[in-house]
Amino acid sequence: MDISSEISFKTARSGGKGGQNVNKVETMAEALWHVASSAHFTEEEKARIQEKLETKINKEGYLTTKSSVTRSQLENKLIAQKKLEDLVTKSLLQPKKRTPTKPSKAAKEKRLDSKKKESLKKEMRRVPKDGL
């Protein structure tokens, strides 16, 4: 789902490499997306997103991601946007329901056989009841 039209950006000075550029240019980008006001998702999908990503959504209801990987503001914006879109798509994936299975007859017999062997081995270690 392309939510790029609903994403807004904030910029700030980022640390790290860049020399004098670090002190002058705002290269760090933060992507913000308001979950509740999105027109691309149903109410159920929005609720699922909010439930899965509640730690990444702030009090105002914005899902945020940051990037300060490169020295370019544009590249950082693209990276932050990609991160945000990946988070949203992963949160919407529903895990497959597990179908319960039963062990096969051969597996049951093998387990019981190994238990008998283990029991016999330990029985052989015991002192006979008759006494010495």
MDAnalysis code that builds the backbone (N, CA, C; Angstrom):
import MDAnalysis as mda
import numpy as np

u = mda.Universe.empty(396, n_residues=132, atom_resindex=np.repeat(np.arange(132), 3), trajectory=True)
u.add_TopologyAttr("name", ["N", "CA", "C"] * 132)
u.add_TopologyAttr("resid", np.arange(1, 133))
u.add_TopologyAttr("resname", ["MET", "ASP", "ILE", "SER", "SER", "GLU", "ILE", "SER", "PHE", "LYS", "THR", "ALA", "ARG", "SER", "GLY", "GLY", "LYS", "GLY", "GLY", "GLN", "ASN", "VAL", "ASN", "LYS", "VAL", "GLU", "THR", "MET", "ALA", "GLU", "ALA", "LEU", "TRP", "HIS", "VAL", "ALA", "SER", "SER", "ALA", "HIS", "PHE", "THR", "GLU", "GLU", "GLU", "LYS", "ALA", "ARG", "ILE", "GLN", "GLU", "LYS", "LEU", "GLU", "THR", "LYS", "ILE", "ASN", "LYS", "GLU", "GLY", "TYR", "LEU", "THR", "THR", "LYS", "SER", "SER", "VAL", "THR", "ARG", "SER", "GLN", "LEU", "GLU", "ASN", "LYS", "LEU", "ILE", "ALA", "GLN", "LYS", "LYS", "LEU", "GLU", "ASP", "LEU", "VAL", "THR", "LYS", "SER", "LEU", "LEU", "GLN", "PRO", "LYS", "LYS", "ARG", "THR", "PRO", "THR", "LYS", "PRO", "SER", "LYS", "ALA", "ALA", "LYS", "GLU", "LYS", "ARG", "LEU", "ASP", "SER", "LYS", "LYS", "LYS", "GLU", "SER", "LEU", "LYS", "LYS", "GLU", "MET", "ARG", "ARG", "VAL", "PRO", "LYS", "ASP", "GLY", "LEU"])
u.atoms.positions = np.array([
    [0.861, -1.177, 0.000],
    [0.000, 0.000, 0.000],
    [0.904, 1.236, 0.000],
    [0.630, 2.151, -0.910],
    [1.458, 3.355, -1.035],
    [0.877, 4.465, -0.164],
    [1.532, 4.705, 0.968],
    [1.074, 5.744, 1.896],
    [1.962, 6.976, 1.835],
    [2.783, 7.063, 0.795],
    [3.758, 8.160, 0.702],
    [3.101, 9.538, 0.686],
    [1.875, 9.627, 0.187],
    [1.181, 10.924, 0.147],
    [0.765, 11.391, 1.551],
    [0.654, 10.452, 2.501],
    [0.233, 10.784, 3.860],
    [1.402, 10.971, 4.826],
    [2.616, 10.743, 4.364],
    [3.792, 10.837, 5.229],
    [4.336, 12.264, 5.203],
    [4.607, 12.796, 6.392],
    [5.258, 14.107, 6.484],
    [6.646, 13.901, 7.081],
    [7.510, 14.871, 6.887],
    [8.895, 14.730, 7.333],
    [9.317, 15.879, 8.229],
    [10.211, 15.571, 9.165],
    [10.891, 16.554, 9.990],
    [12.377, 16.351, 9.746],
    [13.135, 17.424, 9.786],
    [14.576, 17.292, 9.630],
    [15.273, 17.913, 10.829],
    [16.476, 17.443, 11.082],
    [17.281, 17.978, 12.177],
    [18.741, 17.737, 11.860],
    [19.606, 18.388, 12.594],
    [21.028, 18.160, 12.406],
    [21.360, 16.793, 12.975],
    [22.117, 16.036, 12.203],
    [22.480, 14.711, 12.688],
    [23.957, 14.670, 13.007],
    [24.313, 13.800, 13.932],
    [25.716, 13.644, 14.306],
    [26.432, 12.742, 13.327],
    [27.671, 12.434, 13.650],
    [28.413, 11.500, 12.813],
    [29.257, 12.194, 11.771],
    [29.544, 11.465, 10.691],
    [30.436, 11.950, 9.646],
    [29.857, 13.159, 8.919],
    [30.731, 13.960, 8.367],
    [30.276, 15.098, 7.576],
    [31.099, 16.346, 7.785],
    [31.982, 16.340, 8.756],
    [32.840, 17.501, 8.988],
    [32.032, 18.718, 9.371],
    [32.336, 19.859, 8.745],
    [31.620, 21.104, 9.042],
    [30.158, 21.020, 8.601],
    [29.887, 20.142, 7.642],
    [28.532, 19.957, 7.121],
    [27.558, 19.580, 8.236],
    [28.041, 18.815, 9.228],
    [27.195, 18.353, 10.330],
    [26.598, 19.529, 11.091],
    [27.373, 20.571, 11.269],
    [26.931, 21.719, 12.052],
    [25.999, 22.658, 11.298],
    [25.971, 22.548, 9.977],
    [25.207, 23.511, 9.172],
    [23.936, 22.938, 8.550],
    [23.999, 21.703, 8.082],
    [22.911, 21.154, 7.271],
    [22.096, 20.142, 8.070],
    [20.786, 20.220, 7.943],
    [19.897, 19.282, 8.612],
    [19.714, 18.045, 7.739],
    [20.516, 17.006, 8.007],
    [20.471, 15.812, 7.160],
    [19.656, 14.673, 7.763],
    [19.457, 14.667, 9.078],
    [18.663, 13.612, 9.698],
    [17.196, 13.818, 9.328],
    [16.537, 12.742, 8.892],
    [15.126, 12.833, 8.498],
    [14.276, 11.925, 9.380],
    [13.118, 12.427, 9.760],
    [12.163, 11.669, 10.556],
    [10.847, 11.637, 9.778],
    [10.381, 10.419, 9.474],
    [9.119, 10.254, 8.757],
    [7.993, 10.089, 9.775],
    [6.899, 10.843, 9.581],
    [5.746, 10.797, 10.486],
    [4.495, 10.425, 9.694],
    [3.718, 9.502, 10.233],
    [2.474, 9.097, 9.565],
    [1.395, 8.945, 10.627],
    [0.284, 9.687, 10.456],
    [-0.825, 9.615, 11.413],
    [-1.701, 8.428, 11.052],
    [-1.712, 7.441, 11.934],
    [-2.390, 6.171, 11.665],
    [-3.901, 6.343, 11.564],
    [-4.496, 7.031, 12.530],
    [-5.963, 7.125, 12.602],
    [-6.585, 7.882, 11.435],
    [-5.866, 8.851, 10.869],
    [-6.455, 9.651, 9.790],
    [-6.118, 9.127, 8.390],
    [-5.571, 7.950, 8.299],
    [-5.210, 7.383, 6.999],
    [-6.454, 6.982, 6.207],
    [-6.425, 7.285, 4.911],
    [-7.549, 6.943, 4.032],
    [-7.319, 5.613, 3.314],
    [-6.128, 5.045, 3.460],
    [-5.772, 3.832, 2.717],
    [-6.154, 2.538, 3.426],
    [-6.505, 2.595, 4.710],
    [-6.766, 1.381, 5.464],
    [-8.148, 1.401, 6.101],
    [-8.702, 0.209, 6.316],
    [-9.987, 0.083, 7.004],
    [-9.759, 0.267, 8.510],
    [-10.850, 0.393, 9.250],
    [-10.742, 0.583, 10.697],
    [-10.093, -0.629, 11.373],
    [-10.392, -1.835, 10.864],
    [-9.795, -3.048, 11.431],
    [-8.284, -3.057, 11.210],
    [-7.863, -2.665, 9.994],
    [-6.429, -2.625, 9.689],
    [-5.720, -1.574, 10.543],
    [-6.359, -0.419, 10.728],
    [-5.770, 0.630, 11.571],
    [-5.613, 0.144, 13.003],
    [-6.632, -0.558, 13.504],
    [-6.570, -1.097, 14.864],
    [-5.445, -2.118, 14.992],
    [-5.277, -2.942, 13.964],
    [-4.196, -3.945, 13.951],
    [-2.829, -3.269, 13.951],
    [-2.692, -2.220, 13.133],
    [-1.429, -1.470, 13.069],
    [-1.133, -0.850, 14.422],
    [-2.128, -0.218, 15.033],
    [-1.928, 0.427, 16.334],
    [-1.598, -0.586, 17.423],
    [-2.188, -1.759, 17.338],
    [-1.918, -2.798, 18.333],
    [-0.496, -3.340, 18.191],
    [-0.095, -3.631, 16.951],
    [1.232, -4.217, 16.708],
    [2.362, -3.213, 16.924],
    [2.126, -1.948, 16.580],
    [3.195, -0.947, 16.630],
    [2.988, 0.090, 17.735],
    [2.317, -0.300, 18.813],
    [1.995, 0.672, 19.859],
    [3.233, 1.293, 20.498],
    [4.366, 0.581, 20.507],
    [5.584, 1.137, 21.099],
    [6.227, 2.187, 20.198],
    [5.910, 2.163, 18.909],
    [6.501, 3.103, 17.966],
    [5.572, 4.272, 17.628],
    [4.345, 4.240, 18.155],
    [3.380, 5.311, 17.911],
    [3.380, 6.245, 19.119],
    [3.529, 7.555, 18.860],
    [3.584, 8.514, 19.973],
    [2.178, 8.871, 20.478],
    [2.096, 9.753, 21.469],
    [0.824, 10.106, 22.106],
    [-0.146, 10.776, 21.143],
    [0.392, 11.494, 20.150],
    [-0.474, 12.179, 19.176],
    [-0.994, 11.229, 18.101],
    [-0.521, 9.979, 18.090],
    [-0.997, 8.991, 17.121],
    [-0.145, 8.893, 15.876],
    [1.077, 9.419, 15.916],
    [1.977, 9.369, 14.763],
    [2.956, 8.205, 14.884],
    [3.050, 7.432, 13.814],
    [4.070, 6.397, 13.709],
    [5.317, 7.067, 13.158],
    [6.456, 6.923, 13.829],
    [7.661, 7.641, 13.418],
    [8.828, 6.697, 13.179],
    [9.641, 7.047, 12.185],
    [10.914, 6.377, 11.952],
    [11.946, 7.436, 11.612],
    [13.191, 7.188, 12.013],
    [14.264, 8.149, 11.768],
    [15.361, 7.515, 10.936],
    [16.098, 8.369, 10.225],
    [17.269, 7.903, 9.506],
    [18.304, 9.015, 9.449],
    [19.527, 8.668, 9.813],
    [20.647, 9.599, 9.672],
    [21.858, 8.836, 9.144],
    [21.578, 7.859, 8.287],
    [22.610, 6.969, 7.764],
    [23.546, 7.686, 6.802],
    [22.973, 8.460, 5.895],
    [23.799, 9.113, 4.869],
    [23.944, 10.603, 5.155],
    [24.784, 11.259, 4.350],
    [24.981, 12.709, 4.491],
    [23.938, 13.494, 3.708],
    [23.138, 12.782, 2.930],
    [22.138, 13.435, 2.089],
    [20.767, 13.407, 2.761],
    [20.120, 14.565, 2.850],
    [18.798, 14.647, 3.457],
    [17.776, 13.863, 2.641],
    [17.861, 13.955, 1.323],
    [16.921, 13.261, 0.451],
    [17.017, 11.744, 0.625],
    [18.233, 11.221, 0.661],
    [18.411, 9.782, 0.845],
    [17.886, 9.348, 2.209],
    [18.136, 10.159, 3.241],
    [17.639, 9.830, 4.571],
    [16.117, 9.841, 4.615],
    [15.503, 10.746, 3.875],
    [14.031, 10.774, 3.804],
    [13.508, 9.494, 3.160],
    [14.160, 9.071, 2.079],
    [13.739, 7.849, 1.387],
    [13.914, 6.618, 2.280],
    [15.019, 6.570, 3.025],
    [15.277, 5.447, 3.926],
    [14.236, 5.412, 5.042],
    [13.947, 6.575, 5.634],
    [12.957, 6.649, 6.712],
    [11.570, 6.257, 6.204],
    [11.222, 6.685, 4.998],
    [9.930, 6.345, 4.404],
    [9.846, 4.841, 4.164],
    [10.913, 4.247, 3.649],
    [10.951, 2.803, 3.393],
    [10.790, 2.023, 4.703],
    [11.485, 2.470, 5.749],
    [11.373, 1.830, 7.066],
    [9.929, 1.862, 7.555],
    [9.291, 3.026, 7.422],
    [7.916, 3.200, 7.890],
    [6.966, 2.288, 7.112],
    [7.116, 2.258, 5.792],
    [6.249, 1.411, 4.968],
    [6.457, -0.071, 5.284],
    [7.713, -0.469, 5.549],
    [7.991, -1.864, 5.910],
    [7.332, -2.232, 7.237],
    [7.391, -1.322, 8.203],
    [6.751, -1.566, 9.500],
    [5.253, -1.789, 9.328],
    [4.626, -0.945, 8.512],
    [3.175, -1.038, 8.308],
    [2.816, -2.351, 7.618],
    [3.542, -2.724, 6.566],
    [3.218, -3.973, 5.853],
    [3.449, -5.192, 6.736],
    [4.510, -5.179, 7.549],
    [4.759, -6.316, 8.447],
    [3.699, -6.420, 9.532],
    [3.202, -5.283, 9.993],
    [2.186, -5.316, 11.049],
    [0.845, -5.836, 10.535],
    [0.608, -5.739, 9.236],
    [-0.661, -6.202, 8.668],
    [-0.654, -7.690, 8.318],
    [0.535, -8.317, 8.299],
    [0.604, -9.736, 7.979],
    [0.005, -10.550, 9.119],
    [-0.882, -11.479, 8.762],
    [-1.491, -12.327, 9.770],
    [-0.766, -13.669, 9.766],
    [-0.324, -14.127, 10.941],
    [0.391, -15.410, 10.979],
    [-0.540, -16.568, 10.636],
    [0.021, -17.596, 10.004],
    [-0.776, -18.758, 9.650],
    [-1.197, -19.491, 10.911],
    [-2.430, -19.991, 10.899],
    [-2.931, -20.720, 12.059],
    [-2.318, -22.115, 12.056],
    [-1.846, -22.540, 13.220],
    [-1.226, -23.849, 13.343],
    [-2.302, -24.922, 13.347],
    [-2.090, -25.958, 12.525],
    [-3.021, -27.080, 12.526],
    [-2.437, -28.163, 13.423],
    [-3.156, -28.523, 14.476],
    [-2.615, -29.531, 15.392],
    [-2.512, -30.901, 14.716],
    [-1.418, -31.613, 14.999],
    [-1.209, -32.935, 14.414],
    [-1.022, -33.951, 15.528],
    [-1.229, -35.231, 15.196],
    [-1.042, -36.309, 16.158],
    [0.188, -37.110, 15.751],
    [0.919, -37.653, 16.731],
    [2.080, -38.474, 16.365],
    [1.628, -39.764, 15.685],
    [2.430, -40.243, 14.747],
    [2.076, -41.454, 14.006],
    [2.210, -42.684, 14.909],
    [1.646, -43.791, 14.457],
    [1.693, -45.031, 15.228],
    [3.142, -45.482, 15.403],
    [3.937, -45.347, 14.342],
    [5.351, -45.748, 14.395],
    [6.116, -44.891, 15.404],
    [5.802, -43.593, 15.459],
    [6.479, -42.695, 16.396],
    [6.135, -43.058, 17.839],
    [4.863, -43.425, 18.083],
    [4.440, -43.830, 19.425],
    [5.172, -45.110, 19.853],
    [5.232, -46.086, 18.921],
    [5.910, -47.353, 19.219],
    [7.390, -47.142, 19.481],
    [8.017, -46.275, 18.709],
    [9.444, -45.983, 18.877],
    [9.696, -45.352, 20.249],
    [8.824, -44.437, 20.661],
    [8.966, -43.783, 21.962],
    [8.809, -44.794, 23.093],
    [7.797, -45.644, 23.001],
    [7.576, -46.656, 24.041],
    [8.726, -47.656, 24.099],
    [9.250, -48.031, 22.931],
    [10.377, -48.963, 22.868],
    [11.612, -48.368, 23.545],
    [11.872, -47.086, 23.283],
    [13.038, -46.443, 23.905],
    [12.853, -46.328, 25.416],
    [11.606, -46.112, 25.854],
    [11.334, -46.054, 27.294],
    [11.590, -47.412, 27.947],
    [11.199, -48.491, 27.263],
    [11.423, -49.837, 27.798],
    [12.907, -50.141, 27.907],
    [13.662, -49.754, 26.869],
    [15.110, -49.998, 26.882],
    [15.775, -49.228, 28.022],
    [15.383, -47.968, 28.214],
    [15.941, -47.126, 29.272],
    [15.602, -47.709, 30.639],
    [14.384, -48.189, 30.795],
    [13.932, -48.789, 32.045],
    [14.734, -50.052, 32.347],
    [14.962, -50.877, 31.327],
    [15.722, -52.113, 31.482],
    [17.166, -51.809, 31.874],
    [17.753, -50.812, 31.240],
    [19.128, -50.407, 31.535],
    [19.269, -50.000, 33.005],
    [18.312, -49.224, 33.504],
    [18.369, -48.759, 34.891],
    [18.074, -49.904, 35.868],
    [17.210, -50.844, 35.452],
    [16.883, -51.986, 36.297],
    [18.103, -52.876, 36.494],
    [18.940, -52.965, 35.457],
    [20.153, -53.786, 35.530],
    [21.172, -53.190, 36.508],
    [21.080, -51.917, 36.789],
    [22.017, -51.263, 37.716],
    [21.667, -51.526, 39.176],
    [20.414, -51.868, 39.433],
    [19.942, -52.037, 40.815],
    [20.544, -53.281, 41.479],
    [20.580, -53.217, 42.789],
    [20.999, -54.379, 43.588],
    [19.830, -55.338, 43.616],
    [20.079, -56.631, 43.412],
    [18.962, -57.600, 43.423],
    [18.214, -57.581, 44.772],
    [16.911, -57.838, 44.697],
    [16.080, -57.783, 45.905],
    [16.375, -58.955, 46.831],
    [16.838, -60.033, 46.280],
    [17.120, -61.252, 47.074],
    [18.199, -60.943, 48.111],
    [19.085, -60.049, 47.793],
    [20.162, -59.678, 48.709],
    [21.387, -60.525, 48.483],
    [22.476, -60.060, 49.019],
    [23.725, -60.776, 48.863],
    [24.142, -61.460, 50.121],
])
